Amino acid sequence: MVWKKGQRSPNPGGRRTEMNARKQFEKFGKEALQLIEEVIRNPEVDIKVRLDAAKYMCDRAYGKPTQDTVISAKDGGSLIAVIRDG
């Protein structure tokens, strides 16, 4: 949606609710990491759950792995990309 000059915002208060929620969740960040670590290290927890916890932690710490994609034109020829604005 494009806003016109002088048009009232449907959210005049901005993002305060979201920011307050973020601050509240940040309080539990250390606890969340400790819980994930406990799950990973606990041999009594199902291995799939432990692997999922380890994957989640690695994805957060190092980012998800990238996937390379190769695109070629018909018969292996060159591709031309056309980018239009609007």
NORHUQUI-V568106 format. One record per residue. N is the residue number from 1. SS is DSSP state (A for helix, B for strand, O for the rest). Layout:
n=N ss=SS
n=N ss=SS
This chain:
n=1 ss=O
n=2 ss=O
n=3 ss=O
n=4 ss=O
n=5 ss=O
n=6 ss=O
n=7 ss=O
n=8 ss=O
n=9 ss=O
n=10 ss=O
n=11 ss=O
n=12 ss=O
n=13 ss=O
n=14 ss=O
n=15 ss=O
n=16 ss=A
n=17 ss=A
n=18 ss=A
n=19 ss=A
n=20 ss=A
n=21 ss=A
n=22 ss=A
n=23 ss=A
n=24 ss=A
n=25 ss=A
n=26 ss=A
n=27 ss=O
n=28 ss=O
n=29 ss=A
n=30 ss=A
n=31 ss=A
n=32 ss=A
n=33 ss=A
n=34 ss=A
n=35 ss=A
n=36 ss=A
n=37 ss=A
n=38 ss=A
n=39 ss=A
n=40 ss=A
n=41 ss=A
n=42 ss=O
n=43 ss=O
n=44 ss=O
n=45 ss=O
n=46 ss=O
n=47 ss=A
n=48 ss=A
n=49 ss=A
n=50 ss=A
n=51 ss=A
n=52 ss=A
n=53 ss=A
n=54 ss=A
n=55 ss=A
n=56 ss=A
n=57 ss=A
n=58 ss=A
n=59 ss=A
n=60 ss=A
n=61 ss=A
n=62 ss=A
n=63 ss=O
n=64 ss=O
n=65 ss=O
n=66 ss=O
n=67 ss=O
n=68 ss=O
n=69 ss=O
n=70 ss=O
n=71 ss=O
n=72 ss=O
n=73 ss=O
n=74 ss=A
n=75 ss=A
n=76 ss=A
n=77 ss=O
n=78 ss=O
n=79 ss=O
n=80 ss=O
n=81 ss=O
n=82 ss=O
n=83 ss=O
n=84 ss=O
n=85 ss=O
n=86 ss=O
